[in-house]
């Protein structure tokens, strides 16, 4: 793998999962279960086609962080 390909891969990986990160840090409201994917779908609906690229990464990130999101939702409703 050449250097340019490696750099492009690292940059693209660092940009993925933004919806999940926004969901977990509360940037767009309270934490929601699969909130990253939901946010990406909202972005696609308003015409941001680049958000389509983030959906798979957000789905993986939301699945990995599902215990955190569920825990926050459970403590939020009490």
TAQUI-V57522 format. One record per residue. N is the residue number from 1. OMEGA is omega as a letter, one per 30 degrees, with the letter a starting at -180 (* if undefined). Layout:
N:OMEGA, N:OMEGA
This chain:
1:a, 2:a, 3:a, 4:l, 5:l, 6:l, 7:l, 8:l, 9:l, 10:l, 11:a, 12:l, 13:a, 14:a, 15:a, 16:l, 17:a, 18:l, 19:l, 20:a, 21:l, 22:a, 23:a, 24:a, 25:l, 26:a, 27:a, 28:l, 29:a, 30:l, 31:l, 32:l, 33:a, 34:l, 35:l, 36:l, 37:l, 38:l, 39:l, 40:l, 41:l, 42:l, 43:l, 44:a, 45:l, 46:l, 47:l, 48:a, 49:l, 50:l, 51:l, 52:a, 53:a, 54:a, 55:l, 56:l, 57:l, 58:l, 59:l, 60:l, 61:l, 62:l, 63:l, 64:a, 65:a, 66:l, 67:l, 68:a, 69:l, 70:l, 71:l, 72:l, 73:a, 74:l, 75:l, 76:a, 77:a, 78:*
